[in-house]
Amino acid sequence: MDTHSRMVDTTHQGMPRKAAFSSAMGSVLEWLDFTAYGVVSATVFPKLFFPTLDPNSALLASFATFGVGFFARPAGGVLFGLLGDRIGRKQVLMITFLLMGFSSLLIGLMPPYAVIGIWAPILIVALRFMQGFALGGEATGAQLFTMEHAPADKRGLFGSFINLAAPASQVLANGLLFAIAATMSELQFESFGWRIPFLLSIFLIVLGAYIRTRVTETPAFKALKERQSQIRSNEQEKSDRKNWPTIIRLILFWAAPCTCYYVVTVFSISYLGSQNDLPKQTIFLCLMAANAVAVCLTLAGGYASDQFGRKPALITAALVVLAVMPFYFSIMNTGNALFVFAAMSLVVGAIQAQSGILPAFFAEQFPTSSRYSGSALAYTGANLIFAGPTPFVATWVMHESRGGTYWLTAICMALIVISFAALLASPETRYVDINAPE
């Protein structure tokens, strides 16, 4: 082998790691601001942007703006998914990254209702929509970018690095807000402290853009472009239509994990503060520690799926959520920080173990020509229908039941059963060749 060939081979061997690192870092930075919005929507946004409403209505309105990000994600997933299947994964990921960064920066600069009146909530909703629109393309694109670069026998592990973003962003966001809240008065935090994570987006933009220029387009997409002239458009349309049963099944599978995740990481913040009067710092610390545990379990889930198969690992994690969720709010009601941390860790950890398997499991369900758009529709569709409305619906259900948690628990349990059935109906995809000709 000549010197040039050895250099090309070495570069190719190192590219999967570069792809995984760039996708994971970019996703963590993007999810940080998306997550920080969820935290502040449960704490300071009702006062700053909806001061004319009573406290419960203000909280509902604030959670409604949180849900807007999820309603935008399918639109972003569809548009960027179609673009990603046509112009490439790498170019689309750069666009989504810059869009997320600038919208988050503008949220940090947004004046409150007291300064600009009704324009404050209107602009917050618009910027939240932009956040969700960008993340709709980013979430799936980063997963596929890594999956299509990864070695066939390590797709689960490599994919799990991408979905470290959600728990890692929870650790960073809650850790940062915990530190800010601990060093500022309530008035200072509500005035400018909450803005700090969003203003840091300027560093997100610079660092993320640099990281993503260091990797090449995926081998699967390059091979697709070489074959594409041989694929007739009508044959492609038939293939796309065949994907819809798979998309619906995956939406139903992800219904419970995404719903329960936001019950714990967003709704629990306001619930604990109102029902048990736990200090903000304690709540942030419990959630931060639980997500630190979840980071480890995300990697464990991906690794286990490579060793034992996607479905056995997913089923095991689902059974943990099924066992804990009926008692979750009873544990919250104790007001004991250690018990709260343990319950959060079990639920979020099990869900993140599933999330670590999700990139491989979703990518292996679709052909290369529709993998981005199909995966994006399934993932963002589940978040639109189930995750986005979760804080709003949970708050409304709690209000209607006068503080009781029975109906909210019943909803979570029903979704867990539906998700479990969809999972059992899914094929095992551990040995699927995602680079095979279609």
Disulfide bonds with the S-S distance in Angstrom:
none
